[in-house]
Amino acid sequence: MGNRAVFVLSGPLGHTRHRSSYGAVDLGLDLAAGPGAVLPFLRGHAREEGWYPDAMVEAGVLADEDRRLLLLFAGEGPLAPHRTRAAALELLRCAWPGWEVNWLYDGQSGLRAHLGLDPQEADTAVCPGPALEADDEELADPDPLVAVVTIGPDRCHVLADIDAHPVEEGPALLDRLRDAPDHGSHRLRADAGIHVDPERRRVGWWLNTARAHGRTLAARWPGWSVEFWEDRWADHERACGGRFAPPAPDRANALAEVRERVLARWAGPRGDVRGRLTAALPHAVIGRGFAPAVTEEQAAAARVAVERAYAAAVGS
């Protein structure tokens, strides 16, 4: 199946679009090497003519060299978990000095909107994550894949964050969770959340990753006031009276961890995977969505940029 990513490189002569069938997982590690290493790496991917459906793309980038603008979204890697997200974004911004770096919370649909393209039709099908028991093994993970739902003044449910965001369900969410396990509170990390105030008919929601057409989801709550908090989980904490209160990220440890992961990603040259497969299997149909080769010189330049960005981050 792969982990689809799209890369759009823009300039005064227009834009080119490139694809990666497997690049979504490591996108945050790639981008943290800065424009000198990253732009040639992205440009080396195969050109893409059509567009995948928005919901099928797990990560993406738009890099506008003329405006020095970087737009991105990802669903995995150091940019996603609560524990490392802020540090990874900080290191990324230090690696791209002079560039404006912004997160696309609505994923590829937001990227297409930035390019002035007509929106794809939104997928209205919802596959909600199941409610978890208080002793579910997922909650023992340091970065649990969960979404926190607080309802009214006293209810707190924890859902598996494996597909749809709870906000996509609309008011049907309340009926679905009526008899779900009530955790009382959630003081662990989470990747997404929503607070529902049935009395005032108000909803606030947030996420660390992206949802295609996410900024249109208020329409699924007709007659309700819906506020999108982007990745500001602290707004959820305040709205629910502290029943959701994750531990604050350790900035120093998170910066050091992300630095080590980026350096490991750019530790040395990487071969041409598609070329090797084509040579070994000359009669097979080999896809074009593999990453290009990385030379030792490119990797070394990337490591220098990473160390420079880390020094800037810890020195600030």
Secondary structure, 3 states (H helix, E strand, C coil): CCCCEEEEEEECCEEEEEEECCCCCCHHHHHCCCHHHHHHHHHCCCECCCCCCHHHCCEEEEEECCCCEEEEEECCCCCCCCCCHHHHHHHHHHHCCCCEEEECCCHHHHHHHHCCCCCCCCCCCCCCCCECCCCCHHHHCCCCCEEEEEECCCEEEEEECCCCCHHHHCCHHHHHCCCCCCCCCECCCCCEEEEEECCCCEEEEEECCCCCCHHHHHHHCCCCEEEECCCCHHHHHHHCCCCECCCCCCHHHHHHHHHHHHHHHCCCCECCHHHHHHHHCCCCCCCCCCCCCECHHHHHHHHHHHHHHHHHHHHC
